[in-house]
Amino acid sequence: MNIAICDDDRLMSGQIEKLVEKVFHGETSKYNTEVFFSGDRLLDFLAQSPNYFILLKHPTRNENDSLLEVLREKIPFVILRR
């Protein structure tokens, strides 16, 4: 399972990554995570590698709703952290 983590807070991104590891009980062969610090970087990545199933994302003030809509179209399961 491919999981994208997108948060502009590097500490929070690391914590989310650790939570994902706990959910999979450390069995790294069952999942792959990629971490992004901006929605634009994530979109660029998804254009090249679209096979991501879960997105854990913290929307920032300078991102608009259309970016989130594009992400929702590309990834089946989106979790937003407010």
C-alpha positions in Angstrom: 0.0 0.0 0.0 1.4 3.4 -1.0 0.7 6.2 1.5 1.5 9.9 0.9 2.0 12.2 3.8 1.9 15.9 3.2 2.4 18.4 5.9 4.4 21.6 6.0 5.4 20.8 9.7 8.4 18.5 9.5 7.9 17.3 13.1 4.3 16.4 12.5 5.2 14.6 9.3 7.7 12.5 11.2 5.0 11.7 13.9 2.5 10.7 11.2 5.1 8.4 9.6 5.7 6.8 13.0 2.0 6.2 13.4 1.8 4.6 10.0 4.6 2.3 11.1 2.7 1.4 14.3 -0.5 0.6 12.3 1.4 -1.9 10.1 3.3 -3.2 13.2 6.6 -2.3 11.6 6.1 -4.6 8.6 7.6 -2.3 6.0 7.1 -4.8 3.2 3.3 -4.1 3.5 3.5 -0.3 2.8 5.5 2.5 1.3 5.4 6.1 2.5 6.4 9.3 0.8 6.6 12.6 2.6 5.9 16.0 1.1 6.1 19.4 2.6 3.9 21.2 0.0 0.8 20.3 -2.0 2.5 21.4 -5.2 5.4 18.9 -4.7 2.9 16.2 -4.0 1.0 16.9 -7.2 4.2 16.9 -9.2 5.1 13.5 -7.7 1.6 12.1 -8.3 1.9 13.0 -12.0 4.8 10.7 -12.2 3.7 8.0 -9.7 -0.1 8.0 -9.4 -0.5 4.7 -7.5 -1.1 6.1 -4.1 -4.1 4.9 -2.1 -4.0 7.0 1.1 -3.1 10.7 1.6 -2.6 12.1 5.1 -2.6 15.9 4.5 -2.5 19.1 6.5 -4.0 21.9 4.3 -2.2 25.2 4.6 -3.7 28.6 4.4 -2.1 29.4 1.0 -3.6 26.3 -0.6 -6.9 26.7 -2.3 -9.8 24.2 -2.4 -9.1 23.3 -6.0 -5.8 21.8 -5.0 -7.6 19.6 -2.5 -10.2 18.6 -5.1 -7.4 17.5 -7.5 -5.8 15.5 -4.7 -9.2 13.8 -3.9 -9.6 12.9 -7.6 -6.1 11.3 -7.7 -6.1 9.4 -4.3 -9.1 7.3 -3.2 -8.8 7.9 0.5 -7.8 11.4 1.8 -7.5 12.3 5.5 -7.1 16.0 6.3 -5.5 17.2 9.5 -6.9 20.5 10.6 
